[in-house]
Amino acid sequence: MTDKKRIVYRVIFVHQDKVYEVFCREVTQSDMHGFIELGGFIFGERSQVVVDPGEEKLKSEFSGVKRSYVPMHRVLRIDEMDKEGVAKVRDHTGKGEVTPFPAPPRPSGRS
């Protein structure tokens, strides 16, 4: 087997008023319309003396997950990286950082 460089993606998305920043090996457009498929999650596999509680929370949340499907309109950014970083989750203020892609208007309940 050839010793080729393994690609790492950083994916930042919003879920339930939180901003998730995760690292994974696979990012593809899903067969389910409107979703991005994430696979091969990476969480601090190397030996570390200091444990980040935020990363540990994400590691347990994604424990046993083979693939995750994120709605396209919730993805803020996808970067191809040289190496993985620290996964994190933070509160989403909804102000200033990124303007979400406009969603289609909801139909009113009026006739």
N, C-alpha and C positions, 0 to 999 in steps of 0.2 A: 504494500500500500504506500502511496506517495505521501510524503510529509508536506502537505499543502496547508497554507494558512486557513484557519477556520474563521468564517465570517461571523461577526457579532453585530447585532442591531440593538440600538437603544430606541425604545418605543415609549412615547409619552402620551397618555390618554386620560380622559376624565371619566370617572365612574362614581356615582352617588356623592357628588360634591367633594370628591377627593381627586387629586392629580396623582396618577400612578406613573412612575418611571421604572421600567423593567428592561432587562437585557435578555435577549433570546437569540437563537441561532437561525430561526426560520420566520420569515414574514412573507405572507402571500395573500393575494386577493382570494377570498373564500368563494366557494361555489354557491353559498347563501348570499343572495343579492344584498349589497350594502354593508358587508362585513369584511374585516381584515382578520386573517387567521394567524395566530402567533403560536409558535412551538419551540421546544428545546430551551426552556427557561434556564437562566444561569443565575445562581445565588451563591456568592462567596464560597465557592467550593474549596478554594485553597486554604491552607491552615492560617488562622488569624489568632492573634493574642487578644485583640479587642473585638468584641461582638457588638454590632450595631442593632439595637432593639427594633428599629424601623424595618431593617432588612429581614430580621428574624420573623417579624409579623407577616411580611409579604411571603417569605419562604413557606411559612405554615399555611397561609391562605391559598397558595398555589401548589401545595403538596398534593401529589397524585394527579395533577392536571397535565394531560398530554398535549392538549390544544386548547386555546382560548380564542373566542370569537368576539371581536370588539367592533361595534358599529363605526363605520367610516367617519361619520360626523362627530364622533367623540375623540378621534385621534388628532392630537395637536402636532405631533412631529415624529418622524422616523429617521434615524441617523445610522449609517453604516460606520462602525467604530473599529479602531485598531485593536482594542482590548475591552473587556467588560469593566464596568464600574460598580458602584454601590446602588442597588435598587432602593427606591424610597417611595413613600406615599406622604402627601401633604394636603392640607386643606386648600380647596379651590376658592379663591376670593371672588372670581368672576369679574375682576376689575383689571383693566390695563394690560395684562400679560399677553393674551391672545384673544382675538375676536372670533367667536365661534362662527362656523359656516351657517348661513341662515337656513332655518328649517321651513318647509312649506307651511303656509297658514293652516290652522286647524279649522275645520268647518264648524260654523256656529250651529247650535241646536235649534235655531229658529227656522221656521218654514217660510 
